[in-house]
Amino acid sequence: MILDELLKLQDTAYADFQAKLTPGIPRERFIGVRIPELRKLTKSLWKEAARQKKEDGKSELADEIEQFMRDLPHRYYDEDMLHGLFIEQLKNYDECVKQLQIFLPYVDNWAVCDIMSPKILKKDLPRTMELICAWSASPETYTCRFGLELLMSHFLDDAFHPEYLEIPASVRSEDYYVKMMVAWFFATALAKQWDAAVPYIEEKRLAPWIHNKTIRKAIESYRITDEQKAYLRTLKVK
């Protein structure tokens, strides 16, 4: 039933577009469901499953969703995206972490990795930090990227401590998608925590490619002042 719902939303032209943006994933794995439609489908299925449970004490749809999340690996990229969005709906911290631990080894592209941002992980930031430290140290590309993305999402504002910058700075990977995430993190850190982050650029503590990519992304940001952008341009390395 879940796959049938995805197929109803198929857009083959969009599938062609998605495949071009996601190198390494065969074209036949793309159904072509647009992100807003995926989000609407996720919420409608989750809401209907909850309604059934409330009215009848059980829900065939909830059982199907649980089975869907057990049936790994999925055949389609769009199923992976839906799986990530289902994890976002979980309201129990331990269950969310359990499902992430199960699913992360099957994540094989940046889009599925980046679509997951479970709000429940804000509930216990110390535990989430422990997970971030473990995930960001993983040799698996998208487990590492996911850990760094969580760090960027939850620990660059009120929960920030300067030592957290050491986590992405210590990542050693030649994978493009990990390096891009480190650059994205530091560009965001420059926008939100300039005084703590800029020494990493001044002291050239990042690998040259990441260093220059960080500067480029920061310069493109509207959150960086013109004066800061001018200064960053003087710090590029060759």
N, C-alpha and C positions, 0 to 999 in steps of 0.2 A: 504494500500500500504506500509506504514512504517513497519508494523508488517511483511508483506510478505518479505520485504527486510532483516529484521532480521532473519527470518526463513531460507532464502537462505544461510545464513552464519553459520548455526547451526553446532556445533561440540559437539556431545553428550559426548564424553570422556572428553572434556574440561568442559562441564557443570557439570559432576560428580566431577571434580577437584574443580571447583568454589564453589560448594555446601559444600564441606568439609572445605573450607576456610571461609565460611560465616555461622556460627552456627545460628540456629533459623529461617533460611529462608528455607521453604520446597523445596525439590529437584525439584518438578514439576514447580517451578517458574523460573528455569534456562533453557534458550535456549542453551547457550553455545557459545556465540559470543566472540571471542578474542578481547582484548582491541585495538590492532592496526587496526583491521577490523572495530570496532565500530567508531574509530576516522576517518577512511577513509570514512565510510558511512555518518557520521555527516557532514563532509566537502563537500562531493559530493552532498548531499541533499540540504544543505544550499546554495551552489554555484549555483545549478540548479534553485532553487527557486528565487535567485537574478537575474539570467539570464532571466528567464521568466518575472519577473516584469519589467526589463529594456526594453525588447523587446515588450511586450504586455501591459504594464501598470498594469497588474494583474498576479497572479500566483495561479493556483489550488494547486500546491505543497506547496506554502507558507501558504495557507489556511489550508491545511491538517496538516502541522507542528503546526500551531497555535491551531488547534482542538486537536491534539495529546497532546499538553501541557496543555490543559484544562481538558482532560479526566483522572482525578485522582480519586482513585489510579490506577496505571497501574497493569496489571495482572502479567507481567514478570519482573524479576530483570533486564534483558537486556534492557527493555523499560525504566526503571528508570535510568540506566546508560546512555542511549541515551538522555534522558531528561536533565540530568546534563550536558552533552556535548553540547546540544543545547543552554543551558543557557550561556555557555562559549562563544558562537558565538555572543551574543548580544553586540552591539556597543554603546548602549544608557545606561548611568549609571542608570537613574531612572527606565527604563524598566527592567534592569538586577536585581535591588533590588526588584522590584515588583514580578518578577518571582521567585526569591529566597524565598521571604516571602511566596509565594503560595506553593512552592515545599518542603521546608524544613520540614514541619510537616509530610510529607509522606515518608521521608527518614528513612529507618529502618535497615540500615546496614552500616558498616564502608567503604565498597568499593565505594558505591554510594556517600557517604559523601566526601570521599577523592579525588574522580575524578574531583570534581568541583573546579576550580581555575580561576574564571573570571578575565581576565587581566584588564577589564574596571574599576574594583574597585580601581586600582591604580590612577585613574584620579582625585579622590577627597578623599585624605587620611583622612582629618578630619571627613568627613561624614562616611567614612568606619570605623574609630575608634569608632564612636558612635554606629554603627551597631555591631561591635565586642563586645563592652561592654554589649549590650543588649543580643546578641546571646549567649555569653559565660556564662551569668547568667541564661540562660534558664534551667529549670528542664528536658527538653527533651534532651536525650543523644546526638543525632546527630546534633541538632541545636547548643548545647554547643560545641561539638567537632569541628563543622565547624567554629564557631567563633574563637576558639583557633588556628585552623589551619591557618585562615586568618592572625591572629596576628603573627604567626610564619613566614608566607610567606612574609608579607609586612612591618613588624616593628622590625626586628632584624638587619637591615642594616643601610642605611643612615637615615631612619626615626625613629631610635631607641631613646627611652628615658628610663632611668632606672625605672621610675615609672610604665612602662608598664608591668614589671615583676610581679607586684602585681595582675594583672588580672588573670593569671593562678594560682598564689599562693593562691588566695582567693577562688578558685573553691572548693566546698565541694560536692563530689559525690563519691558513692561507685561503680559506674558503671565501669566495666573493660575498656571500650573503651574511656571513659572520662579520667580515670586515666592514661591510656597509652598515650593519647594525651598530658596530662600535663607533663609526663616524657619525651616524645619526644620533647616537646617545650623546656624544661629546658636543655636537652642534646644539642639541637641546640644552645640555648643561651650560654651555656658554650663554644661552639666552636666559636661563633661569638662575644660574649660580655662577655668574661671570668671575668673581674674585677667586673662587675655589677652582674653577675649571681652566682659566686662561694660563696658569703656570704649566699645565700639561702641554700646551702649545708652545709657550715661550721656551720651555726646557727641552722641547722635542722628545717627549717621552712616549710618543706613539710612533708606530712604524710609518715611514715616509708616505706611503699611499694613503693610509688612514689619516695621517696628519693633514695632507692636502685636501682630501675629501671632506674632512671636518670643516676646514676653513671655507671650502666652496659652499657647503650646505649652510654654514652659519651666515655667510655673506648673502645667501638667497633668502634668509629669514627676515621677516618684517619685525621680529622681536629684538633684533640686534640693531643698535644705534649706528648712524653713519660714521661716527667717530670710531666705534669699535670695529666696524667693517674695514675702515681705512687702516687701522692698526693691524688687523688680522692679515691683510694683504701683504704687509711687510714681513710676515712670519712664514710665508710659503717656502718650502724647500725644493731643491732640484734633485 
